[in-house]
Amino acid sequence: MDAAEYDLIVIGAGPVGENVADRAVQGGLSVAIVESELVGGECSYWACMPSKTLLRAGAALAAAVDAPGALPAASGARRVDVAAVLRRRDEIVHEWNDAGQVQWLQDAGIELVRGHGRLTGEREVTVARDGADAARLRARYAVAVCTGSAALLPDIPGLADARPWTSREATAVQQLPESLVILGGGVVACEMATAYASFDVAVTVLARSALLRGVEPFAGERVTAVLREAGVDVRTDAQVTAVAREDDGRVRVDLDGEASVTASEILVATGRVPRTGDLGLEVVGLEPGAWLDVDDTLRVRGTAWLYGVGDVTHRALLTHQGKYQARAAGDVIAARAHGSEIDDRPWGAHVATADHDAVPQVVFTAPEVAAVGITAAQAEERGIRARALDVDLAQIAGASTRAAHYRGQARAVVDEDRGVLVGATFVGEDAAEMLHAATIAVVGEVPLHRLWHAVPAYPTLSEVWLRWLEAYGRESAVSI
């Protein structure tokens, strides 16, 4: 079987793989991209886009309820129109049809090969195709693995046989269950609890610890409180001992020291595993199913031609961060192919430096949680002489014009020795829209004394920056 040759072969045509391929093509390389499912990947059809669409109506309704005059008394029950939300979700995911994404690949000059790709030799990928002979592809320079991650199914007796939902089933739902029990306390668990509660589904969250452990504690505490206000049964420190799908179709979840919980469906949101189990990683001496250990140019350590980009690296399991990595990887693959100079210094053109300490993330719960950089606790663990600045967002003029009962909090973490921001967390309505300014400040290491000259418009929530600076003190900022 003759092999088709390309400069670069990308395995996985999600947003990460698409961006690696696009940057490499723009760098003058020929590229084939291999995909076994839908072009556009998890984010387009089962994660970011559909989940945020499911959440939007509830958030908009809550905002209208708290803006006097926006919802006339005659507006009725003030309930989300679930059928309309699901129709909009179907539009957003294009009815799970990837024709538009395929057209984009063609327009970008990227060759699509349908099927399951595996490494079968050095710079060689063999693609198994339904109803057709396998295709053998050869890469002149590099192969990039961009296959993402899948939901982790914990080893709980009976769970696998209970036909649990993962995030895919939760975001692609066609018929709402009467009740839903969610295992987990991370982003997926909290967002889906928020969405399904807005649909009047009875939701129970079973988390082994506090919610949203990766951010400042006050964020998880606030989300927990609001979920409970919305009628969600949130149980932390819950230890699940067994799961069973009973004869009547309902799911029973047994707990250590507590009464069992029953629900129509169960959603497992306890983490992610890399989709590397059947990729032929043994060709390069790696264990199938492992996360890929890469350097900051996204090249797999110990290899000269294999790259891992996006979730498979376990650096930052976020679409926007994966696309950021993809831009660096596509550019560096092209540069190495042409023998050009490589800029692999921190914050250089060919590295993903931001993965380490400047990752932005938004949790689209009620309230929204937006964070970038490190927390106060992480700063202490690293030996940074840090100071946390806390502001009640409800005391800012922009909050009072936005909602009658605005509730929120913001924290800045300042490196006292350098006089720069190293972390920021916002909790409240529209918190997501305040995040990028903090991301720029963290990435740019903007001195606090210069930030006094970045004047926030009045009346906006961005006045939190002025409140932070006032709390820190101008003399302290200038003296650093």
Buried (B, 14 or more C-beta within 10 A) or exposed (E): EEBEEBBBBBBBBBBBBBBBBBBBBEBEBBBBBBBBBBBBBBBBBBBBBBBBBBBBBBBEBBBBBBEEEEBEEEEEEEEBEBEEBBEBBBEBBBEBEBEEBBEBBEEBEBBBBBBBBBBBEBBBBBBBBEEEEBBBBBBBBBBBBBBBBBBBBBEBEBBEEBEBBBBBBBBBBEEBBEBBBBBBBBBBBBBBBBBBBBBBBBBBBBBBEBBBEEBBBBBBBBBBEBBEEBEBBBBBEBEBBBBBBEEEEBBBBBBEEBEEBBBBBBBBBBBBBBBBEEBBBEBBEBEEEBBBEBEBBBBBEEBEBBBBBBBBBBBBBBBBBBBBBBBBBBBBBBBBBEEEEBBBEEEBBBBBBBBEBBBBBBBBBBBBBBBBBBBBEBBBEEEBEBBBBBBBBBEBEBBEEBBEEBBBBBBBBBBBEBBBBBBBBBBBBBBBBBBEBBBBBBBEBBBBBBBBEBEBEEBBBBBBBBBBBEBBEEEBBEEB
